[in-house]
Amino acid sequence: MTDGQFETKLEEGVGRLQDGLGGLLGDPALQAKGKGRVLCAKARSACFVAGDAVRDLTVDQPLVAVVTAGLAGFALAMAWVRR
């Protein structure tokens, strides 16, 4: 677990605590802030997972990674030109 992943788990825990405390105290602003933190932490965690998957693909199958990147670049260039 890297530092970023640890911080993400910690941020998610703080968000859950804020959400629960806001619900317990009847403070909708605190509850919304907690839900926002949890949502951001889950999005950041998904980015870490996607980054790990891309890194593993690049290491295991570099040719597939290069072809995929080339096709993505070509598709973006075609979309840019049609604009």
C-alpha positions in Angstrom: 0.0 0.0 0.0 1.5 3.3 -1.1 1.2 6.6 0.8 -1.5 7.8 -1.6 -3.6 4.7 -1.0 -3.2 5.0 2.7 -4.3 8.6 2.6 -7.3 7.7 0.5 -8.4 5.0 3.0 -7.9 7.5 5.8 -9.9 10.2 4.0 -12.7 7.7 3.4 -12.8 6.8 7.1 -13.0 10.5 8.1 -15.8 11.0 5.6 -17.7 8.1 7.0 -17.2 9.5 10.5 -18.5 12.9 9.4 -21.5 11.4 7.7 -22.4 9.3 10.7 -21.8 12.2 13.1 -23.9 14.5 10.9 -26.7 12.0 10.9 -26.5 11.5 14.6 -26.5 15.3 15.4 -29.0 16.2 12.7 -26.5 18.4 10.9 -27.2 18.0 7.1 -24.1 20.2 6.2 -21.7 17.9 8.1 -23.4 14.9 6.7 -23.1 16.2 3.1 -19.5 17.1 3.7 -18.8 13.5 4.9 -20.6 12.0 1.9 -18.5 14.2 -0.4 -15.3 13.0 1.2 -16.3 9.4 0.8 -17.2 10.0 -2.8 -13.9 11.7 -3.5 -12.0 9.0 -1.7 -13.7 6.2 -3.7 -13.0 8.1 -7.0 -9.3 8.5 -6.0 -9.1 4.8 -5.1 -10.6 3.9 -8.5 -7.8 6.0 -10.1 -5.2 4.1 -8.2 -6.6 0.8 -9.4 -6.8 2.0 -13.0 -3.2 3.2 -12.8 -2.0 -0.1 -11.4 -3.8 -2.0 -14.2 -2.3 0.2 -16.9 1.2 -0.2 -15.4 0.8 -4.0 -15.2 -0.4 -4.1 -18.8 2.5 -2.0 -20.0 5.0 -4.2 -18.2 3.4 -7.5 -19.2 2.4 -6.7 -22.8 4.2 -3.6 -24.1 3.1 -4.1 -27.7 -0.6 -4.2 -26.8 0.0 -1.0 -24.7 1.7 0.8 -27.6 -1.0 -0.2 -30.1 -3.8 0.9 -27.7 -2.1 4.2 -27.1 -1.7 4.7 -30.9 -5.3 3.9 -31.6 -6.5 6.2 -28.8 -4.3 9.0 -30.2 -5.6 8.5 -33.7 -9.2 8.6 -32.5 -8.5 11.8 -30.6 -6.9 13.3 -33.6 -9.8 12.4 -35.8 -12.2 13.9 -33.3 -10.2 17.0 -33.1 -10.1 17.5 -36.9 -13.8 17.0 -37.2 -14.4 19.8 -34.7 
